Amino acid sequence: MHRSALVTLAGFFLLGALSCGKSQDAPHDAGPSAGGAAVNANGGAAGIAGTPSGGTSGSALAQGAATGSLGGTSNAGAASGGASPGSDSAGRAGSDAVGEDASLLVFSRTAEYRHDSIPTAIEALTKLASERGWKLSATEDASKFTDAGLADYNVVVFLSTTGDVLDDAQQAAFERFIRAGKGFIGIHSATDTEYDWPWYGELVGAYFREHPAVQVANLVVEDAQNPATLQLPNPWRRSDEWYAFQSNPRADVHVLLSLDESSYTPGKANMNGDHPIAWCHEYDGGRAFYTALGHTSQSYSDPLFMGQLAGAVSWVLAR
């Protein structure tokens, strides 16, 4: 790549870094899933235990490649403080883009409904990590959640997790991980997870309520300066499974994307016209990002959606 192109891309992501009753996903036949396998950034997903079942496919509408290289380095150091409300600082604060120092643990354990997109998602995230020089491993083994087991990572990704996936000791270790200034990314049914753990509910921002059938809708970009939204068209029209939540998180998070409810048929799965669908915030010393997108396997070949996830890593690690 020419030097001028590298400078342009570096400037692109620097601009972004300066910006910031229990119900289940669907009827299912699958039982709890455990186990898992490590995946490094140079290989594919291997040996994820549990057979995916259920799920509904829909075609993700890719609208151009998400470009850019997340160069530079950033280490998430210790931070203090509690939850930060949905202010501009949550969306825009940050400095360096991320590179070699990004180390991700992708956790996809399911105790309830299991998405058949999980293996495709792990493969796509592994490829993304390899392209950007990140370290990545994937597991469904909850015993990884100890101080020692999490020590090598600065971002934990809950990838379409469902149900009660961590015990009390594992939850405590994850809380210490975030309080040490590390990052969390929740994808899709991460909000259909750990309903009896209030701390997690505040970290992820909201709990899942229901959804209509997979269909095309318009997403409104509410903050075009965050690394997770810089590359997106506005509106962004795509197909996915559109979650409604038990409460509106807007007062406590920085909303990045919302749904135009007039652009699809939500039925009872509406949010009365104010429908956040992706957000970020600073919480309990660390940073958290959530996107409800990612139900379909096709999502993980959509360069705009994968660009959103790449930008999320950049944001949660930029301090």
Stockholm file with secondary structure:
# STOCKHOLM 1.0

chainA/1-319         MHRSALVTLAGFFLLGALSCGKSQDAPHDAGPSAGGAAVNANGGAAGIAGTPSGGTSGSALAQGAATGSLGGTSNAGAASGGASPGSDSAGRAGSDAVGEDASLLVFSRTAEYRHDSIPTAIEALTKLASERGWKLSATEDASKFTDAGLADYNVVVFLSTTGDVLDDAQQAAFERFIRAGKGFIGIHSATDTEYDWPWYGELVGAYFREHPAVQVANLVVEDAQNPATLQLPNPWRRSDEWYAFQSNPRADVHVLLSLDESSYTPGKANMNGDHPIAWCHEYDGGRAFYTALGHTSQSYSDPLFMGQLAGAVSWVLAR
#=GR chainA/1-319 SS CCHHHHHHHHHHHHHHHTCCCCCCSSCCCCCCBCBCCCCCTTSCCCCCCSCCCCCCCCCCCCCSCCCCCCCSCCCCCCCCCCCCCSCHHHHHCCCCCCSTTCEEEEECCBSSCCCTTHHHHHHHHHHHHHHHTCEEEEEBCGGGCSHHHHTTCSEEEEESCBBCCCCHHHHHHHHHHHHTTCEEEEEGGGGGBCTTCHHHHHHHCCCEEECCCSEEEEEEESCTTSTTTTTCCSSEEEEECCCEESSCCTTTSEEEEEECGGGSCCTTCCCTTCCEEEEEEEETTEEEEEECCCCSGGGGGCHHHHHHHHHHHHHHHCC
#=GC SS_cons         CCHHHHHHHHHHHHHHHTCCCCCCSSCCCCCCBCBCCCCCTTSCCCCCCSCCCCCCCCCCCCCSCCCCCCCSCCCCCCCCCCCCCSCHHHHHCCCCCCSTTCEEEEECCBSSCCCTTHHHHHHHHHHHHHHHTCEEEEEBCGGGCSHHHHTTCSEEEEESCBBCCCCHHHHHHHHHHHHTTCEEEEEGGGGGBCTTCHHHHHHHCCCEEECCCSEEEEEEESCTTSTTTTTCCSSEEEEECCCEESSCCTTTSEEEEEECGGGSCCTTCCCTTCCEEEEEEEETTEEEEEECCCCSGGGGGCHHHHHHHHHHHHHHHCC
//
